[in-house]
């Protein structure tokens, strides 16, 4: 094999260029994979495509680890679809609203609802939003605030949980890189140890109670809240999507399946020593697949028993949800394939060689955060960003002895930050839809909060590069509280009060 050079980066460059220009990560990844296969096997379109399928795509599908991840994702997709289409989320949220009598409680209850309904980042807005929207209108809270709360508790919560779609997808990307580089780290270990370094996720989650308790609104959000107090509601100009509701739906539709899931996991994993002893990935994925399957069966039976959906309808929803995971599976397969092609081209070796030539190890997390944020902002896809960035960042971190878990956290945080700032991301669109808020209004009112959190996260990754300790997260949250207070106080004195006086 020849010494890798700059040309080994061509598939990555093509992936980035196509992803950014088309705003479609699947197109970008396929273009990168195809160009890499051409570089390895020469130019012959028909033969090249056949080689790509036979020698690169099929091996990814037949790999036992990869197949296990895809099967698990399919089971998760079916369960999530059932949860979203059972009406249980709305019944649960409706119960929560019984004790809500103040603005602070309304914000906190919708925040708790978003955290509890953690199993679907895209389902949360359409479950929590329609339930709390009338309550926010009644208490004269802006719909922009509801959209902000929903957006802060969908993806940021989901990205921290290893046993739902987000975690399974991320661990699939991590394991591929560890296997390629022959590193003795498990995907589970890496994910768990990277959690304290997901600074942006924690900052996004904890800014909500901070703002709610102390009324620390600033920027366009403060103006929106002032207008809502005067009875001016900025609603969406288009008809909003309503999630499934049914008069017979019960809050137990949420509790019971999750209890069954936990029981199955305990029965299958605890005898093997989990969580105190290492359990093989194949056993863990088999246990999770079983847990999601029996939870789905429980929910289908409950819906039929209470007359919400017939058994055949519940099974149809389940199968459709399984099919909805096809695009996620395609992204994963292409990401795995791009990593394999890159290994043959020597991409990781070239990046590592250049990094060793003088790039400061402590800057890797901060740079990874910035690059991930840019890609995610431009494409509106955090998952696609993870697939592009992990093969670049992990080899670099290992080569120059940068803090690996901080670097993984930086990619995840950067992807989330860019997604929060992007007006074209799915969570931005669904959060505004579920809350009945204009999409642009949600984007512009949330942006100052996202930028403040992103700035703190960036500085935290600089610190984590020098001192890779979970204590950095504590300092980040303290800094957030101080910055939110100062910015809110400054905004109040300079904008809100003069505006109110003028309008009066």
C-alpha positions as CSV (number, residue, x, y, z in Angstrom):
1,X,0.0,0.0,0.0
2,X,1.4,3.4,-1.0
3,X,1.9,6.2,1.6
4,X,-1.5,8.0,2.0
5,X,-1.6,11.6,0.8
6,X,-4.1,14.4,0.5
7,X,-6.0,12.5,-2.2
8,X,-7.2,10.1,0.5
9,X,-9.4,13.0,1.8
10,X,-11.3,13.3,-1.5
11,X,-14.3,11.1,-0.5
12,X,-14.7,13.1,2.7
13,X,-14.5,16.4,0.8
14,X,-17.1,15.2,-1.7
15,X,-19.3,14.0,1.1
16,X,-19.2,17.4,2.8
17,X,-19.7,19.3,-0.4
18,X,-22.7,17.3,-1.6
19,X,-24.2,17.2,1.9
20,X,-24.0,21.0,2.2
21,X,-25.1,21.9,-1.3
22,X,-28.0,19.4,-1.5
23,X,-28.8,19.5,2.2
24,X,-29.2,15.8,2.0
25,X,-26.7,13.6,3.9
26,X,-27.6,10.4,2.1
27,X,-26.6,12.0,-1.3
28,X,-23.4,13.2,0.3
29,X,-22.4,9.9,1.8
30,X,-23.2,8.0,-1.3
31,X,-21.2,10.4,-3.4
32,X,-18.3,10.0,-1.0
33,X,-18.5,6.2,-1.0
34,X,-18.8,6.1,-4.8
35,X,-15.8,8.4,-5.4
36,X,-13.7,6.3,-3.0
37,X,-14.6,3.1,-4.8
38,X,-13.6,4.7,-8.1
39,X,-10.3,5.8,-6.6
40,X,-9.6,2.2,-5.5
41,X,-10.9,0.3,-8.5
42,X,-10.7,2.7,-11.5
43,X,-13.3,4.5,-13.6
44,X,-15.9,2.1,-15.1
45,X,-19.4,3.2,-13.9
46,X,-21.3,-0.1,-14.2
47,X,-18.4,-2.2,-12.9
48,X,-17.7,0.3,-10.1
49,X,-21.3,0.2,-8.9
50,X,-21.3,-3.6,-9.0
51,X,-18.1,-3.6,-7.0
52,X,-19.5,-1.0,-4.5
53,X,-22.5,-3.3,-3.9
54,X,-20.7,-6.6,-3.8
55,X,-17.5,-5.7,-2.0
56,X,-18.5,-2.8,0.2
57,X,-22.2,-2.5,0.9
58,X,-23.1,-6.2,1.3
59,X,-20.2,-6.9,3.8
60,X,-21.6,-4.1,6.0
61,X,-25.0,-5.7,6.0
62,X,-23.6,-9.2,6.7
63,X,-21.4,-8.1,9.5
64,X,-22.9,-9.4,12.7
65,X,-22.5,-6.2,14.7
66,X,-23.9,-4.0,12.0
67,X,-26.9,-6.4,11.4
68,X,-27.6,-6.4,15.2
69,X,-27.7,-2.6,15.2
70,X,-30.0,-2.4,12.3
71,X,-32.4,-5.0,13.7
72,X,-32.5,-3.1,17.0
73,X,-33.2,0.2,15.3
74,X,-36.1,-1.5,13.4
75,X,-37.6,-2.7,16.7
76,X,-37.2,0.8,18.2
77,X,-38.9,2.4,15.2
78,X,-41.9,0.2,15.6
79,X,-42.2,0.9,19.3
80,X,-41.8,4.7,18.9
81,X,-44.6,4.7,16.2
82,X,-46.9,2.9,18.6
83,X,-46.2,5.3,21.4
84,X,-46.8,8.3,19.1
85,X,-50.0,6.8,17.7
86,X,-51.5,5.5,21.0
87,X,-52.7,8.8,22.5
88,X,-50.9,7.8,25.7
89,X,-48.5,10.7,25.6
90,X,-51.4,13.2,25.4
91,X,-53.2,11.4,28.3
92,X,-50.1,11.6,30.4
93,X,-49.5,15.3,29.6
94,X,-53.1,16.1,30.4
95,X,-52.8,14.6,33.8
96,X,-49.7,16.8,34.4
97,X,-51.7,19.9,33.6
98,X,-54.1,19.4,36.5
99,X,-51.8,21.0,39.0
100,X,-50.6,23.8,36.7
101,X,-51.8,27.3,37.9
102,X,-48.9,29.6,37.2
103,X,-46.6,30.5,34.4
104,X,-43.6,29.0,36.1
105,X,-45.5,25.7,36.7
106,X,-46.7,25.7,33.0
107,X,-43.1,26.0,31.8
108,X,-41.8,23.4,34.2
109,X,-44.6,20.9,33.5
110,X,-44.0,21.1,29.7
111,X,-40.3,20.7,30.4
112,X,-40.9,17.6,32.5
113,X,-43.2,16.2,29.9
114,X,-40.6,16.7,27.2
115,X,-38.0,14.9,29.4
116,X,-40.3,12.0,30.4
117,X,-41.3,11.3,26.8
118,X,-37.7,10.7,25.9
119,X,-38.2,7.8,23.5
120,X,-38.8,10.0,20.4
121,X,-37.2,13.3,19.8
122,X,-39.4,13.9,16.7
123,X,-42.5,12.6,18.5
124,X,-42.1,14.8,21.5
125,X,-43.1,18.1,19.8
126,X,-46.3,16.6,18.5
127,X,-47.2,15.0,21.8
128,X,-46.3,17.7,24.3
129,X,-47.0,20.8,22.1
130,X,-50.8,20.3,21.4
131,X,-51.5,19.5,25.0
132,X,-49.8,22.5,26.5
133,X,-50.6,25.0,23.8
134,X,-54.1,25.9,25.2
135,X,-52.6,26.2,28.7
136,X,-49.9,28.6,27.5
137,X,-52.5,30.7,25.7
138,X,-54.7,30.8,28.8
139,X,-51.8,31.9,31.1
140,X,-50.5,34.4,28.5
141,X,-47.3,32.6,27.8
142,X,-46.0,32.9,24.2
143,X,-46.1,30.0,21.9
144,X,-42.5,30.8,21.0
145,X,-41.6,29.9,24.6
146,X,-43.4,26.6,24.3
147,X,-41.6,25.8,21.1
148,X,-38.3,26.7,22.8
149,X,-39.0,24.4,25.7
150,X,-40.0,21.5,23.4
151,X,-36.9,21.9,21.3
152,X,-34.7,22.0,24.5
153,X,-36.1,18.7,25.7
154,X,-36.4,16.6,22.6
155,X,-33.0,16.0,21.0
156,X,-30.9,17.2,24.0
157,X,-32.6,14.5,26.2
158,X,-32.5,11.8,23.5
159,X,-28.8,12.2,22.8
160,X,-27.9,11.3,26.4
161,X,-29.8,8.0,26.5
162,X,-27.9,4.9,25.3
163,X,-30.8,2.5,24.8
164,X,-33.0,4.5,22.4
165,X,-32.5,5.2,18.7
166,X,-30.0,8.0,19.2
167,X,-27.7,6.0,21.5
168,X,-27.8,2.9,19.3
169,X,-27.1,4.9,16.2
170,X,-24.1,6.8,17.8
171,X,-22.7,3.6,19.3
172,X,-22.8,2.0,15.9
173,X,-20.7,4.8,14.5
174,X,-18.3,4.6,17.4
175,X,-17.8,0.8,17.2
176,X,-17.0,1.0,13.5
177,X,-14.1,3.4,14.2
178,X,-12.8,1.4,17.1
179,X,-12.9,-1.8,15.1
180,X,-11.2,-0.2,12.1
181,X,-8.4,1.1,14.3
182,X,-8.2,-2.0,16.4
183,X,-8.8,-0.1,19.7
184,X,-9.9,-2.1,22.7
185,X,-12.8,0.2,23.7
186,X,-16.4,-0.8,23.6
187,X,-19.1,1.3,22.0
188,X,-21.1,1.3,25.3
189,X,-18.0,2.3,27.4
190,X,-17.2,5.2,25.0
191,X,-20.8,6.4,24.9
192,X,-21.2,6.4,28.7
193,X,-17.9,8.1,29.4
194,X,-18.7,10.8,26.8
195,X,-22.0,11.8,28.4
196,X,-20.4,14.3,30.9
197,X,-18.7,15.9,27.9
198,X,-22.0,16.5,26.0
199,X,-21.9,20.1,27.3
200,X,-24.4,21.6,24.9
201,X,-27.1,18.9,25.6
202,X,-27.0,19.7,29.4
203,X,-26.9,23.4,28.8
204,X,-29.9,23.2,26.5
205,X,-31.9,21.2,29.0
206,X,-31.0,23.2,32.1
207,X,-31.6,26.6,30.7
208,X,-35.4,26.0,30.7
209,X,-35.9,25.8,34.5
210,X,-33.3,28.6,34.9
211,X,-35.4,30.9,32.7
212,X,-38.7,29.7,34.2
213,X,-37.9,30.2,37.9
214,X,-36.2,33.6,37.5
215,X,-38.1,34.9,34.5
216,X,-34.8,35.5,32.8
217,X,-36.0,36.0,29.2
218,X,-33.9,38.1,26.8
219,X,-33.7,38.9,23.1
220,X,-36.7,38.4,20.8
221,X,-38.1,35.9,23.3
222,X,-38.5,38.7,25.9
223,X,-40.4,40.8,23.4
224,X,-42.6,37.8,22.5
225,X,-43.4,37.2,26.2
226,X,-44.3,40.9,26.7
227,X,-46.7,40.7,23.7
228,X,-48.2,37.5,25.0
229,X,-48.8,39.2,28.4
230,X,-50.8,41.8,26.5
231,X,-52.9,39.0,24.8
232,X,-51.1,39.1,21.5
233,X,-50.5,35.5,20.3
234,X,-48.2,34.9,17.4
235,X,-49.7,31.7,15.9
236,X,-48.5,29.8,12.9
237,X,-49.8,31.0,9.6
238,X,-50.4,27.5,8.4
239,X,-52.6,24.7,9.8
240,X,-50.7,22.8,12.6
241,X,-50.3,19.1,12.7
242,X,-52.2,17.4,15.5
243,X,-50.9,14.2,17.1
244,X,-53.2,11.2,17.6
245,X,-55.7,11.5,20.4
246,X,-58.5,9.2,21.7
247,X,-61.0,9.6,24.5
248,X,-60.2,6.1,25.8
249,X,-56.4,6.6,25.8
250,X,-54.7,6.2,29.2
251,X,-51.6,7.6,30.8
252,X,-50.7,3.9,31.4
253,X,-50.0,3.6,27.7
254,X,-46.7,5.3,28.5
255,X,-46.0,3.8,31.9
256,X,-46.9,0.1,31.3
257,X,-44.7,-0.5,28.2
258,X,-41.7,1.3,29.8
259,X,-42.2,-0.9,32.9
260,X,-42.3,-4.0,30.8
261,X,-39.2,-2.9,28.9
262,X,-37.3,-2.3,32.2
263,X,-38.4,-5.7,33.5
264,X,-37.2,-7.6,30.4
265,X,-33.9,-5.8,30.6
266,X,-33.5,-6.7,34.3
267,X,-34.4,-10.3,33.7
268,X,-32.1,-10.7,30.8
269,X,-29.1,-8.6,31.8
270,X,-28.8,-8.5,35.6
271,X,-28.0,-12.3,36.0
272,X,-25.0,-11.5,33.7
273,X,-23.7,-8.9,36.1
274,X,-25.0,-5.8,34.3
275,X,-24.5,-2.9,34.9
276,X,-21.5,-3.7,37.1
277,X,-19.9,-6.1,34.8
278,X,-19.3,-5.9,31.1
279,X,-21.9,-7.6,28.9
280,X,-21.1,-8.3,25.3
281,X,-22.6,-6.0,22.7
282,X,-24.5,-8.8,20.9
283,X,-26.2,-9.9,24.2
284,X,-27.0,-6.3,25.1
285,X,-28.6,-5.6,21.7
286,X,-30.6,-8.9,21.9
287,X,-31.9,-7.9,25.3
288,X,-32.9,-4.4,24.1
289,X,-34.6,-5.9,21.0
290,X,-36.5,-8.2,23.2
291,X,-37.4,-5.4,25.6
292,X,-38.7,-3.2,22.8
293,X,-40.7,-6.1,21.3
294,X,-42.5,-7.0,24.5
295,X,-43.1,-3.4,25.3
296,X,-44.7,-3.0,21.8
297,X,-46.9,-6.1,22.4
298,X,-48.0,-4.7,25.7
299,X,-49.0,-1.4,24.1
300,X,-50.9,-3.1,21.2
301,X,-52.8,-5.2,23.7
302,X,-53.6,-2.2,25.9
303,X,-54.9,-0.2,23.0
304,X,-57.1,-3.1,21.9
305,X,-58.4,-3.7,25.4
306,X,-59.4,0.0,25.9
307,X,-60.9,0.2,22.4
308,X,-58.3,2.8,21.1
309,X,-57.1,0.6,18.2
310,X,-58.0,-2.9,17.0
311,X,-55.2,-5.5,17.2
312,X,-54.8,-5.4,13.4
313,X,-54.5,-1.6,13.4
314,X,-51.9,-1.7,16.2
315,X,-49.8,-4.2,14.3
316,X,-50.1,-2.1,11.1
317,X,-48.8,1.0,13.0
318,X,-46.0,-1.1,14.4
319,X,-44.9,-2.4,11.0
320,X,-45.1,1.1,9.5
321,X,-42.9,2.4,12.3
322,X,-40.4,-0.3,11.5
323,X,-40.3,0.8,7.9
324,X,-39.8,4.4,8.9
325,X,-36.3,3.5,10.1
326,X,-35.1,2.6,6.6
327,X,-33.5,6.0,6.0
328,X,-31.6,5.8,9.3
329,X,-30.4,2.4,8.3
330,X,-29.3,3.7,4.9
331,X,-27.3,6.5,6.5
332,X,-25.6,4.1,8.9
333,X,-24.7,1.6,6.2
334,X,-23.3,4.4,4.0
335,X,-21.3,5.8,7.0
336,X,-19.9,2.4,7.8
337,X,-19.0,1.9,4.1
338,X,-17.3,5.3,3.9
339,X,-15.2,4.4,6.9
340,X,-14.2,1.1,5.3
341,X,-13.3,2.9,2.0
342,X,-11.4,5.5,4.0
343,X,-9.4,2.8,5.7
344,X,-8.3,1.3,2.4
345,X,-7.4,4.8,1.1
346,X,-5.5,5.6,4.3
347,X,-7.6,8.6,5.2
348,X,-7.4,8.1,9.0
349,X,-3.6,7.5,8.7
350,X,-3.1,10.7,6.7
351,X,-5.2,12.8,9.1
352,X,-3.3,11.4,12.1
353,X,0.0,12.1,10.4
354,X,-0.9,15.7,9.7
355,X,-2.3,16.1,13.2
356,X,0.9,14.8,14.7
357,X,2.9,17.4,12.7
358,X,1.9,20.1,15.1
359,X,-1.8,20.4,15.8
360,X,-2.3,21.1,19.5
361,X,-4.0,18.1,21.1
362,X,-6.0,20.3,23.4
363,X,-7.7,22.1,20.6
364,X,-9.2,19.0,19.0
365,X,-12.5,19.0,21.0
366,X,-13.1,22.7,20.3
367,X,-12.4,22.4,16.6
368,X,-14.5,19.2,16.4
369,X,-17.4,21.1,18.1
370,X,-17.1,24.0,15.6
371,X,-16.9,21.9,12.5
372,X,-19.8,19.7,13.6
373,X,-21.9,22.8,14.3
374,X,-21.2,24.2,10.9
375,X,-22.1,21.0,9.1
376,X,-25.2,20.4,11.2
377,X,-26.4,24.0,10.7
378,X,-26.0,23.8,6.9
379,X,-27.6,20.4,6.5
380,X,-30.2,20.5,9.3
381,X,-29.1,17.0,10.2
382,X,-27.2,16.2,13.4
383,X,-27.3,12.4,12.7
384,X,-25.7,13.0,9.3
385,X,-23.1,15.2,10.9
386,X,-22.2,12.4,13.4
387,X,-21.7,10.0,10.4
388,X,-19.4,12.5,8.7
389,X,-17.4,13.7,11.7
390,X,-16.7,10.5,13.8
391,X,-14.4,8.9,11.2
392,X,-12.4,12.2,11.2
393,X,-12.3,13.0,14.9
394,X,-11.7,9.6,16.5
395,X,-8.5,8.7,14.5
396,X,-7.2,12.2,15.1
397,X,-7.8,12.1,18.8
398,X,-6.2,8.7,19.2
399,X,-3.2,9.7,17.0
400,X,-2.2,12.8,19.0
401,X,-3.5,11.6,22.4
402,X,-6.3,14.2,22.6
403,X,-9.0,13.4,25.2
404,X,-11.1,10.9,23.3
405,X,-14.3,11.1,25.2
406,X,-14.2,14.9,25.2
407,X,-13.8,14.7,21.4
408,X,-16.7,12.4,21.0
409,X,-18.8,14.7,23.2
410,X,-17.7,17.6,21.1
411,X,-19.0,16.0,17.9
412,X,-22.3,15.2,19.5
413,X,-22.6,18.6,21.1
414,X,-21.6,20.4,17.9
415,X,-24.2,18.4,15.8
416,X,-26.9,19.3,18.4
417,X,-25.9,23.0,18.5
418,X,-25.9,23.4,14.7
419,X,-29.3,21.6,14.6
420,X,-30.7,23.9,17.2
421,X,-29.6,27.0,15.2
422,X,-30.7,25.7,11.9
423,X,-34.1,26.9,10.5
424,X,-34.3,23.8,8.3
425,X,-33.8,21.1,10.9
426,X,-36.6,18.6,11.6
427,X,-36.8,19.4,15.3
428,X,-37.0,23.2,14.6
429,X,-39.9,22.6,12.2
430,X,-41.7,20.1,14.4
431,X,-41.3,22.1,17.6
432,X,-42.9,25.2,15.9
433,X,-45.6,22.9,14.4
434,X,-46.5,21.2,17.7
435,X,-46.6,24.5,19.5
436,X,-48.7,26.3,16.9
437,X,-45.9,28.9,16.5
438,X,-44.6,30.4,13.2
439,X,-41.4,28.5,12.2
440,X,-39.3,31.7,11.7
441,X,-40.5,33.1,15.0
442,X,-39.3,29.9,16.8
443,X,-36.0,30.1,15.0
444,X,-35.3,33.8,15.8
445,X,-36.5,33.6,19.5
446,X,-34.5,30.4,20.2
447,X,-31.3,31.5,18.5
448,X,-30.0,33.8,21.2
449,X,-30.3,31.1,23.8
450,X,-28.7,28.6,21.5
451,X,-25.8,30.9,20.7
452,X,-25.2,31.6,24.4
453,X,-25.2,27.9,25.2
454,X,-23.0,27.3,22.2
455,X,-20.4,29.9,23.3
456,X,-20.3,28.4,26.8
457,X,-19.9,24.9,25.3
458,X,-17.1,26.0,23.0
459,X,-15.1,27.5,25.9
460,X,-15.9,24.3,27.9
461,X,-14.4,22.2,25.2
462,X,-11.2,24.3,25.2
463,X,-11.1,23.6,29.0
464,X,-11.8,19.9,28.5
465,X,-9.0,19.7,26.0
466,X,-6.6,20.9,28.7
467,X,-8.3,19.2,31.7
468,X,-10.6,16.3,30.5
469,X,-12.6,16.1,33.7
470,X,-16.4,15.9,34.2
471,X,-16.1,18.8,36.6
472,X,-15.9,21.0,33.5
473,X,-19.7,20.4,33.1
474,X,-20.3,21.8,36.6
475,X,-18.4,25.0,35.7
476,X,-20.3,25.2,32.4
477,X,-23.7,25.1,34.2
478,X,-22.5,27.7,36.7
479,X,-21.3,30.0,33.9
480,X,-24.7,29.5,32.2
481,X,-26.6,30.7,35.2
482,X,-24.4,33.8,35.5
483,X,-24.5,34.6,31.8
484,X,-28.3,34.2,31.5
485,X,-28.8,36.4,34.6
486,X,-26.5,39.2,33.2
487,X,-27.8,39.1,29.7
488,X,-31.4,39.1,30.9
489,X,-30.8,42.0,33.3
490,X,-29.0,44.0,30.5
491,X,-31.9,43.3,28.0
492,X,-34.5,44.3,30.6
493,X,-32.9,47.6,31.3
494,X,-32.2,48.5,27.7
495,X,-35.0,47.1,25.6
496,X,-38.0,45.7,27.5
497,X,-38.8,48.7,29.8
498,X,-38.3,51.4,27.1
499,X,-40.5,49.4,24.7
500,X,-43.2,48.9,27.2
501,X,-43.2,52.6,28.1
502,X,-43.3,53.6,24.4
503,X,-46.2,51.2,23.7
504,X,-48.1,52.5,26.8
